[in-house]
Amino acid sequence: MDAWQVAMVIATLPLLIHGAIRWETAVLALAIGVGYWLAFALNDYFDAPFDRLDSQKAQRNFFVQQPTPGWLVGAFSLALLAVVAAAFAPFGLAGWLLWLVSGLVAWAYSAPPLRLKMRPGLDLLTHALFVQTFPYVVCMVLIRASWGLLDWVLLAILFLASLTAQLEQQARDFVVDMQAGSTFTTWLGQGRVVRGLRWMTAVCLLIALVFVLTGTIPWFLLPFGLIGLPALLHRFWRSSEVPRSERLVLLSTTAGFLYTGVIFCYFLLS
């Protein structure tokens, strides 16, 4: 749930900031959420052989619990991609190109033979560029908004948030990844990655604080920071052997999603 919720929240931000709230863009934000749900579902499908190595991951992976034929996964994915394409189509050539890029990246990140998530360096870069930053860029491009300081600040925060989220996940999955393949964390070492994760989290928080104090970040975005703050601070006080609290992350993303819905409806109906 946290994957598609975060994607929809991020896709909505440019619409709120640049006054592009209308039914067409609302459908676009919804389609982005659906697209990210599909991308993470495909990731689980291709991760199933490796998730079987860990009892906890196996319990959370639908395709470990319910083995599904590849042809059925492919047919369902194509059908859902066609639905998403209908939301991108009204934006012309740019919409079709971004839809195509989205589909290719979702496949290349998880599926063989590329499987970028198991290629040290490319795993971090792909996650940082496409998981939390890409929904923002997509909406900015499609609504043809002019980039301002606030947009660049948010993009920097999203980039660091996405990068640290991937490092946090790789640190959690270190043992399984050592058996299943290689990642940036298995290459550099778990201890170093955890220390780097904390430093980058501190930089992310500092950037947010500076631009809140200078007034660049508007008031209605402040609750997002407060909602996500406990999960970020948890990285500092737990030991490197303790994984992140999945319940805390889910509660944070759900609260942010509900708050986004309230703000979106307010702007849409006003």
VENLINLIN-V325773 format. One record per backbone hydrogen bond with DSSP energy under -0.5 kcal/mol. NH is the residue of the N-H (numbers start at 1). CO is the residue of the C=O. E is the energy in kcal/mol with one decimal. If there is no record, write none. Layout:
NH	CO	E
NH	CO	E
This chain:
5	1	-2.3
6	2	-2.0
7	3	-1.9
8	4	-2.1
9	5	-2.3
10	6	-2.6
11	7	-2.4
12	8	-1.6
13	9	-1.2
14	10	-0.7
15	11	-0.6
16	12	-2.0
17	13	-2.7
18	14	-2.4
19	16	-0.8
20	15	-2.5
22	20	-0.8
26	22	-2.2
27	23	-2.1
28	24	-1.5
29	25	-2.4
30	26	-2.0
31	27	-2.5
32	28	-2.2
33	29	-1.8
34	30	-2.1
35	31	-2.8
36	32	-2.3
37	33	-2.1
38	34	-2.3
39	35	-2.3
40	36	-2.3
41	37	-2.0
42	38	-2.7
43	39	-1.8
44	40	-1.9
45	41	-2.1
46	42	-2.4
47	43	-1.4
48	44	-0.9
48	45	-0.6
50	47	-1.2
51	47	-2.8
52	48	-1.4
53	50	-1.6
54	51	-1.6
58	54	-2.6
59	55	-1.7
60	56	-1.2
61	57	-1.0
62	60	-0.7
64	61	-1.0
65	61	-1.8
66	62	-3.0
73	69	-1.8
74	70	-2.6
75	71	-2.4
76	72	-2.4
77	73	-2.3
78	74	-2.3
79	75	-2.1
80	76	-2.4
81	77	-2.5
82	78	-1.8
83	79	-1.6
84	80	-2.3
85	81	-2.3
86	82	-1.3
87	83	-0.7
87	84	-1.0
88	84	-1.2
89	85	-2.3
90	86	-0.5
91	88	-1.8
92	89	-2.0
94	91	-0.5
95	91	-0.6
96	92	-2.0
97	93	-2.6
98	94	-2.3
99	95	-2.1
100	96	-2.2
101	97	-2.5
102	98	-2.4
103	99	-2.1
104	100	-2.4
105	101	-2.6
106	102	-2.2
107	103	-1.8
108	104	-3.0
109	105	-2.5
110	106	-1.0
111	107	-2.8
115	111	-2.7
116	108	-2.4
117	109	-2.1
118	115	-2.0
119	116	-1.8
120	118	-0.6
122	119	-0.6
122	120	-0.8
123	119	-2.1
125	121	-2.4
126	122	-2.5
127	123	-1.7
128	124	-2.9
129	125	-2.2
130	126	-2.1
131	127	-2.0
132	127	-0.6
137	133	-2.0
138	134	-3.0
139	135	-1.8
140	136	-2.2
141	137	-2.6
142	138	-2.5
143	139	-2.1
144	141	-0.7
145	140	-2.0
152	148	-1.8
153	149	-2.5
154	150	-2.7
155	151	-2.4
156	152	-2.2
157	153	-2.3
158	154	-2.8
159	155	-2.5
160	156	-2.2
161	157	-2.6
162	158	-2.6
163	159	-2.4
164	160	-2.7
165	161	-1.9
166	162	-1.8
167	163	-2.0
168	164	-2.6
169	165	-2.1
170	166	-2.6
171	167	-2.4
172	168	-1.8
173	169	-2.2
174	171	-0.9
177	173	-2.9
178	174	-1.8
179	175	-0.9
179	176	-0.7
180	176	-2.3
181	177	-2.3
187	183	-1.8
188	184	-2.5
189	185	-2.8
193	189	-1.9
194	190	-2.3
195	191	-2.0
196	192	-2.6
197	193	-2.8
198	194	-1.9
199	195	-1.9
200	196	-2.6
201	197	-2.1
202	198	-2.1
203	199	-2.0
204	200	-2.3
205	201	-2.5
206	202	-2.3
207	203	-2.5
208	204	-2.0
209	205	-2.5
210	206	-2.6
211	207	-2.0
212	208	-1.5
213	209	-2.5
214	210	-1.7
215	212	-0.9
216	211	-1.1
217	211	-2.0
218	216	-0.6
221	218	-1.5
222	218	-0.6
222	219	-1.2
223	219	-0.5
224	221	-0.9
225	221	-1.0
226	222	-2.0
227	223	-2.6
228	224	-2.1
229	225	-1.2
230	226	-0.6
232	228	-1.5
233	229	-2.9
234	230	-1.9
235	232	-1.2
236	233	-1.6
237	233	-1.2
238	234	-1.3
242	239	-1.2
243	241	-0.5
246	244	-0.9
249	245	-2.2
250	246	-2.5
251	247	-2.5
252	248	-2.3
253	249	-2.7
254	250	-2.3
255	251	-2.3
256	252	-2.4
257	253	-2.3
258	254	-2.5
259	255	-2.3
260	256	-2.2
261	257	-2.0
262	258	-1.9
263	259	-2.4
264	260	-3.0
265	261	-2.4
266	262	-2.0
267	263	-2.4
268	264	-2.7
269	265	-2.3
270	266	-1.2
